[in-house]
């Protein structure tokens, strides 16, 4: 199914619809362009999104552009990935991850 493994950009206009009202779990990667660990995580996040295609949605939120979303979700350091299930935080992964580590941690939150 095309589109399932596309990583969404979320913002104030679509966060509620794409994340909080999603029928499947959503992983939101909070990042910033100046953050080297965030840049290192980006290709891993993209690749892992394909592993979970159809079972989990993947989204990115630039904290510089969307500070309100980051503040509302208590993001204190980046990279920070929050898994939302039924609009509620189900888990949080802070810091850079290897592909295997991220896959295992996300499987545990499915």
Secondary structure, 3 states (H helix, E strand, C coil): CCCCCCCEECCCCCHHHHHHCCCCEEEEEEECCCCHHHHHHHHHHHHHHHHCCCCEEEEEEECCCCHHHHHHCCCCCCCEEEEEECCEEEEEEECCCCHHHHHHHHHHHC
